[in-house]
């Protein structure tokens, strides 16, 4: 992989002055993100997602480990690294609402030491990329929430960074605005060649636009793979049985090779969904059902969603 960002054995420990105890928010995280790749960074509240993003931005200092962006260690090369990354953190407002879109782009360009022809070229490119030409002279306070979010990402791109960090970019947006943001994120990766790390609680967003996902729980990475690989792995171990007659299915929960049992019953059908430690357990359950005279109408490999995988790894 042609890595743009490399995170190596990253840890962040907070010390509570009142409770006099340490809290390990990030615990030995390691991952890489390549050029033109979108990585979904998923985890429950308090899992360490935002802390990892802030460490990558240089807003926090790691307790242990290191972060490299384009081969430069963030801690030792802040001035050189900062123009190479752009970030949109959830809950922060990174534009000045009384100013117009173009004035905001100029202002934030100046903060990144852009001037003259380079700045004008970057502004023109971003206005075109985000379809903002007609609204360039409109004050930000007059924009919709979706347009403000587009501008937030546009401002993060003013220095043409290699890496884009997006913390919950579709949060609180309507369906149309969310779709526009997802399309632009894809475009930034596929056409602009950006490396993108996106945190989100929306599993559909991650499954739709991310090539790989990293799932973090209690500060540790518990899964890191391509989305289709994770779905295939978990789908192989989950089967749905349609059975004609009821039986004492609770005893299946006692089997060592069965991880989870779900049972639903209605007037026409009984549905038994089993998650196995490995697929060999499927045949053992079939033998058990036959021995109990249970009529099996069908068996289907139930395809897992990213949400199913997330819940199984973080609950």
C-alpha positions in Angstrom: 0.0 0.0 0.0 1.2 3.5 -0.8 0.5 4.8 2.7 -0.3 8.5 3.2 -0.9 8.1 7.0 0.7 5.5 9.3 -0.4 5.2 12.9 2.0 3.0 14.9 1.2 1.6 18.4 -0.7 4.8 19.3 -1.9 5.3 22.9 -3.4 8.2 24.8 -3.8 8.2 28.6 -5.8 10.8 30.5 -5.2 11.3 34.2 -8.2 12.3 36.4 -7.1 14.8 39.0 -10.2 14.2 41.2 -10.6 10.5 41.0 -6.8 10.0 40.9 -6.9 7.3 38.2 -5.8 7.0 34.6 -8.1 6.5 31.7 -6.6 4.8 28.6 -8.7 6.4 25.8 -6.6 4.9 23.0 -4.7 1.7 23.5 -2.1 0.5 21.0 -3.8 1.5 17.8 -2.0 0.8 14.5 -3.3 1.3 11.0 -2.4 2.7 7.6 -4.4 4.5 4.9 -3.3 4.7 1.3 -3.7 7.2 -1.5 -7.3 7.4 -2.9 -8.6 5.2 -0.1 -11.6 5.8 2.2 -11.2 4.2 5.7 -14.3 4.0 7.9 -13.3 4.4 11.6 -16.2 3.0 13.7 -16.9 2.5 17.3 -19.4 3.2 20.1 -19.4 6.5 22.0 -16.3 6.7 24.2 -14.4 4.0 22.2 -11.5 6.3 21.2 -12.5 7.4 17.7 -12.4 11.2 18.1 -9.3 11.0 20.4 -7.5 9.1 17.6 -8.6 11.7 15.0 -7.4 14.6 17.3 -4.1 12.8 17.8 -3.7 12.5 14.0 -4.4 16.2 13.6 -1.8 17.1 16.2 -4.4 18.6 18.5 -3.4 16.1 21.2 0.0 14.7 22.1 0.2 10.9 22.3 1.2 9.1 25.5 3.0 6.5 23.4 3.4 5.7 19.7 3.8 7.8 16.6 1.9 9.1 13.6 3.4 9.7 10.1 1.8 11.7 7.3 3.5 11.4 4.0 6.5 10.0 5.7 6.8 12.8 8.3 6.3 12.2 12.0 3.6 14.6 13.1 5.1 15.4 16.5 8.5 16.4 15.1 7.4 18.1 11.8 4.2 20.0 12.7 4.8 22.9 10.4 5.5 20.7 7.4 2.7 18.2 8.2 -0.3 20.6 8.9 -0.6 21.7 5.2 -0.8 18.0 4.2 -4.0 17.4 6.2 -7.5 18.8 6.5 -10.0 18.1 9.2 -13.7 18.6 9.9 -14.4 17.7 13.6 -18.0 17.1 14.6 -19.6 19.7 16.8 -17.1 22.5 15.6 -18.0 25.4 13.4 -15.0 26.0 11.2 -16.5 28.8 9.1 -17.2 32.5 9.9 -20.9 33.0 9.3 -20.9 36.7 8.6 -18.3 36.2 5.8 -19.2 34.9 2.3 -18.0 31.5 1.0 -15.2 33.1 -1.0 -14.1 35.3 1.9 -14.0 32.2 4.2 -11.9 30.4 1.6 -9.5 33.3 1.3 -9.2 33.7 5.1 -8.5 30.0 5.8 -6.1 30.0 2.8 -4.1 32.8 4.3 -4.0 30.9 7.6 -2.4 28.0 5.6 0.1 30.5 4.2 -1.4 30.5 0.7 -1.2 33.8 -1.3 -1.6 35.2 -4.7 -2.0 32.9 -7.8 -1.9 29.7 -5.8 -4.7 30.8 -3.5 -6.8 32.0 -6.3 -6.3 28.7 -8.2 -7.2 26.6 -5.2 -10.3 28.7 -4.5 -11.6 28.4 -8.1 -11.0 24.7 -8.0 -12.9 24.2 -4.7 -15.8 26.3 -5.8 -16.1 24.2 -9.0 -15.6 20.9 -7.1 -18.4 21.6 -4.7 -20.7 23.5 -7.1 -20.4 26.7 -5.1 -19.7 29.2 -7.9 -23.1 30.7 -7.8 -23.1 31.1 -4.0 -19.5 32.3 -3.7 -20.6 35.8 -2.6 -23.4 34.6 -0.2 -22.8 34.9 3.5 -22.5 31.6 5.3 -25.3 32.5 7.7 -27.7 32.4 4.7 -26.8 28.8 3.7 -28.7 25.6 4.5 -27.2 23.1 6.9 -26.2 20.8 4.1 -24.4 23.7 2.3 -22.6 24.7 5.5 -21.3 21.1 5.8 -20.1 21.2 2.2 -18.3 24.4 2.9 -16.7 22.9 6.1 -15.2 20.1 3.9 -14.2 22.7 1.3 -12.4 24.8 3.8 -10.5 21.7 5.0 -9.3 21.2 1.4 -8.0 24.8 0.8 -4.3 23.7 1.0 -4.9 20.7 -1.3 -4.0 18.2 1.5 -3.1 14.6 1.0 -5.2 13.4 4.0 -8.8 14.4 4.9 -10.2 13.6 8.4 -14.0 13.8 8.7 -15.7 13.3 12.0 -19.4 12.4 11.5 -19.7 14.4 8.3 -23.3 13.4 7.6 -24.6 13.9 11.2 -27.9 15.8 11.4 -28.2 16.2 7.7 -31.3 15.4 5.7 -31.3 12.5 3.1 -30.5 14.8 0.1 -27.7 16.7 1.9 -26.2 13.4 3.2 -26.2 12.0 -0.3 -24.4 15.0 -1.6 -21.7 14.8 1.1 -21.2 11.1 0.4 -20.8 11.7 -3.4 -18.2 14.4 -2.7 -16.2 12.3 -0.3 -16.1 9.5 -3.0 -15.1 12.0 -5.6 -12.3 13.4 -3.4 -10.8 9.9 -3.1 -11.4 8.5 -6.6 -10.7 11.7 -8.6 -8.6 13.8 -6.4 -6.6 10.9 -4.9 -7.1 12.0 -1.3 -6.7 9.6 1.6 -9.8 9.9 3.7 -10.6 8.7 7.3 -14.3 9.1 8.2 -15.8 8.4 11.6 -19.5 7.7 11.6 -22.3 6.1 13.7 -24.2 5.5 10.5 -23.3 2.0 9.4 -25.0 2.4 6.0 -22.7 5.4 5.2 -19.7 3.3 6.1 -20.8 0.3 4.1 -21.7 2.4 1.1 -18.5 4.5 0.7 -15.7 2.9 2.6 -13.3 0.4 1.1 -12.0 -0.7 4.5 -13.2 -0.3 8.1 -11.5 -0.2 11.4 -13.7 -1.0 14.4 -12.4 0.4 17.7 -13.8 -0.6 21.1 -12.5 0.4 24.5 -9.5 2.0 22.8 -8.4 -1.1 20.9 -8.8 -2.0 17.2 -11.0 -5.1 17.2 -11.4 -5.5 13.4 -9.6 -4.0 10.4 -10.4 -5.3 6.9 -12.1 -4.6 3.7 -15.9 -4.2 4.1 -16.7 -7.2 1.8 -14.2 -9.4 3.6 -15.8 -8.7 7.0 -19.3 -9.3 5.6 -18.2 -12.5 4.0 -16.5 -13.8 7.1 -19.5 -13.1 9.4 -22.0 -14.3 6.8 -20.3 -17.6 6.6 -21.1 -18.2 10.3 -24.7 -17.1 10.3 -27.6 -19.3 9.1 -31.3 -19.0 9.1 -33.4 -22.1 9.5 -37.1 -22.2 8.5 -38.7 -25.0 10.5 -42.3 -26.4 10.4 -42.8 -27.4 14.0 -41.8 -25.8 17.3 -39.4 -27.5 19.7 -37.2 -26.7 22.8 -34.8 -24.5 20.9 -33.4 -23.0 24.1 -31.2 -26.0 24.6 -29.2 -24.9 21.4 -28.0 -22.0 23.4 -26.1 -24.4 25.7 -24.0 -25.8 22.8 -20.4 -24.6 23.0 -20.1 -24.0 19.2 -23.2 -21.8 19.0 -22.4 -18.1 19.7 -25.9 -16.8 19.4 -29.5 -18.0 18.9 -32.5 -16.0 17.7 -36.0 -17.5 17.4 -39.1 -16.0 15.9 -42.5 -17.7 15.5 -45.7 -16.8 13.7 -48.8 -18.7 12.5 -47.1 -19.9 9.3 -43.5 -20.4 10.1 -40.8 -20.7 12.8 -37.5 -19.0 12.1 -34.3 -20.0 13.9 -31.2 -17.8 13.3 -27.9 -19.3 14.6 -24.4 -17.8 14.7 -21.6 -20.4 14.9 -18.0 -20.4 16.1 -17.3 -22.1 12.8 -19.4 -23.5 10.0 -18.8 -27.1 11.1 -21.5 -26.4 13.8 -24.1 -26.1 11.1 -24.1 -29.8 10.4 -24.2 -30.7 14.1 -27.3 -28.6 14.6 -28.9 -30.2 11.5 -28.3 -33.6 13.1 -29.8 -32.4 16.4 -32.9 -31.0 14.7 -33.5 -34.2 12.8 -33.1 -36.3 15.9 -35.9 -34.2 17.5 -38.1 -34.9 14.4 -38.0 -31.2 13.5 -39.0 -30.7 9.8 -36.5 -28.3 8.2 -38.1 -26.3 5.4 -35.1 -24.3 4.3 -31.6 -23.2 5.4 -30.1 -20.0 4.2 -26.8 -18.3 4.7 -27.8 -15.0 6.2 -25.7 -12.1 4.8 -24.5 -9.9 7.7 -24.6 -6.2 7.4 -21.9 -3.9 8.7 -24.2 -3.0 11.6 -24.5 -6.7 12.6 -20.7 -7.0 12.6 -20.3 -3.8 14.6 -22.7 -4.9 17.2 -21.2 -8.3 17.6 -17.7 -6.9 18.1 -18.6 -4.0 20.4 -21.5 -5.1 22.6 
